[in-house]
C-alpha cells in the first residue's frame, strides 16, 4: 500500500537508463509493482522491446504497458525511460524525463553515450536521486539537478576546473596505458 500523500503528489514508478541492447546502465524503482530483481529485469526487457523500433530521438514518446504510462527518449546508445501509473499526468512524466535527459547531458558535458555514462555512473545515480525521492518528484529543472549533483560530487577543496583537469589526466593515462598494451 502506498503512503497517502502519493495520491495527491505527482510521482514516478521508476527511472531507467538502459543501453542499446536493453541492459541496465542506471535504474531506480520506487514501486512494489516489480517485487523481485527478476521482475524488474523482465519489465526492462519488455519495455525495451516494445519501444525499440520507434524513433524517439528528436522528442520524447509516450506509450502504455501493463497499466503504466512510459515516457522515453533515446540518444546515441542510451535509452531513457520514466514510468508512471496509468492515471499520472503524461506532461509531468515528460517533464521528469526531459529534466533527467538534459541533466545527464550537462553532467556528461554533451557526451551522452554508454561508455561515458558508465564512467560517471555516480553522477547519474545522484541525478536520479535529485529528481525523485520515494517516487515523489522533487525537481525537474536540469540546471538545478546538475548543479546539485556537481556540488555534491565535488570535494570542498576542489573546483569544477580542477575536476576537469583530473578527468583530463585520467583520460590521458588511459590512452597511454592502451598504447603500451597494443
C-alpha positions in Angstrom: 0.0 0.0 0.0 1.4 3.4 -1.0 1.6 6.3 1.5 -1.4 8.6 1.5 0.5 11.6 0.2 1.4 9.8 -3.1 -2.2 10.1 -4.2 -2.0 13.9 -4.4 1.6 14.4 -5.4 2.9 13.7 -8.9 5.1 10.6 -8.7 7.0 8.1 -10.8 7.2 4.4 -10.5 10.8 4.2 -11.9 13.5 6.0 -13.8 15.6 3.8 -16.1 18.6 4.3 -18.2 19.3 1.3 -20.5 21.9 0.7 -23.2 21.2 0.0 -26.9 20.7 -3.7 -26.1 18.2 -3.1 -23.3 20.8 -3.8 -20.5 20.9 -1.7 -17.3 23.1 1.3 -17.0 21.3 3.0 -14.1 17.9 2.2 -12.7 15.8 3.2 -9.7 12.5 1.7 -8.7 10.0 3.4 -6.4 7.2 1.0 -6.5 6.4 -2.6 -5.4 4.9 -3.3 -8.8 8.1 -5.2 -9.5 8.9 -7.0 -6.3 12.0 -9.0 -7.4 15.1 -8.2 -9.4 13.9 -10.8 -12.0 10.6 -9.0 -12.3 12.4 -5.7 -12.8 14.7 -7.1 -15.4 11.7 -8.7 -17.2 9.9 -5.3 -17.2 13.1 -3.5 -18.6 13.4 -6.1 -21.4 9.6 -5.8 -22.2 9.6 -2.0 -22.5 12.9 -2.0 -24.3 11.5 -4.5 -26.9 8.2 -2.5 -27.1 9.9 0.8 -27.8 13.0 -0.4 -29.7 11.5 0.2 -33.2 10.3 3.7 -32.5 12.2 6.8 -33.4 12.3 8.7 -30.0 15.5 10.6 -30.8 14.1 14.0 -31.6 11.5 14.2 -28.9 10.0 12.1 -26.1 7.5 9.4 -27.0 4.7 8.0 -24.8 3.3 4.5 -24.6 1.2 2.3 -22.3 2.4 -1.0 -21.0 0.6 -3.1 -18.3 -1.4 -0.2 -16.9 1.7 2.1 -16.8 2.5 5.2 -18.8 6.0 5.1 -20.1 7.7 8.2 -21.5 11.0 7.6 -23.2 13.7 9.2 -25.3 16.9 7.8 -27.0 20.2 9.4 -27.6 23.3 7.7 -29.1 23.4 4.2 -27.4 21.3 5.2 -24.3 17.6 4.8 -23.7 16.0 7.0 -21.1 12.6 5.8 -19.5 10.3 7.2 -16.9 7.3 5.1 -15.8 4.2 6.4 -14.0 0.8 5.0 -13.0 -1.9 5.0 -15.6 -3.6 8.0 -14.0 -0.5 10.1 -13.8 -0.2 13.2 -16.0 1.8 12.4 -19.1 3.1 16.0 -19.3 4.6 15.7 -15.8 6.2 12.4 -16.7 7.6 14.0 -19.9 9.0 16.9 -17.8 10.7 14.5 -15.5 12.2 12.6 -18.5 13.4 15.9 -20.1 14.9 17.0 -16.8 16.7 13.7 -16.4 17.9 13.6 -20.0 19.2 17.2 -20.0 20.8 17.0 -16.6 22.7 13.9 -17.7 23.7 15.8 -20.8 25.1 18.7 -18.7 26.9 16.3 -16.3 28.5 14.3 -19.2 29.3 17.6 -21.0 27.2 16.7 -24.0 29.0 13.4 -24.5 25.9 11.3 -23.8 26.9 7.7 -24.6 27.1 4.4 -22.7 30.8 4.5 -22.0 30.8 8.0 -20.7 27.7 7.2 -18.6 29.3 4.1 -17.0 32.5 6.1 -16.2 30.3 8.7 -14.5 27.7 6.3 -13.0 27.9 8.0 -9.6 26.8 11.3 -11.2 23.9 9.7 -13.0 22.7 7.9 -9.8 23.0 11.2 -7.9 21.0 12.8 -10.7 18.2 10.3 -10.3 18.2 10.9 -6.5 17.9 14.6 -7.0 14.9 14.1 -9.3 12.7 11.9 -7.1 12.6 10.6 -3.5 10.5 7.6 -2.9 8.9 8.2 -6.2 7.8 11.7 -5.3 9.1 14.2 -7.9 11.3 16.8 -6.3 13.0 18.6 -9.2 12.7 18.7 -12.9 14.9 21.7 -13.9 18.0 20.2 -15.5 20.3 23.1 -14.4 19.2 22.8 -10.8 19.6 18.9 -10.9 23.1 19.1 -12.5 24.1 21.9 -10.1 23.2 19.9 -7.0 24.9 16.8 -8.3 28.0 18.7 -9.3 28.2 20.4 -5.8 27.6 17.0 -4.1 30.2 15.2 -6.1 33.0 17.7 -5.7 35.1 18.0 -2.5 35.0 21.4 -0.9 38.7 21.8 -1.8 38.4 21.0 -5.5 36.6 23.2 -8.1 35.0 22.2 -11.3 38.1 23.3 -13.3 40.3 21.0 -11.1 37.9 18.2 -11.6 38.1 18.8 -15.4 41.9 18.7 -15.1 41.9 15.4 -13.1 39.5 13.9 -15.7 41.8 15.0 -18.5 44.8 13.4 -16.7 42.8 10.2 -16.2 41.9 10.1 -19.9 45.5 10.7 -20.9 46.7 8.0 -18.5 44.1 5.6 -20.0 45.2 6.4 -23.6 48.8 6.0 -22.6 48.1 2.6 -21.0 46.2 1.4 -24.1 49.1 2.4 -26.4 51.5 0.4 -24.2 49.3 -2.7 -24.4 49.0 -2.7 -28.2 
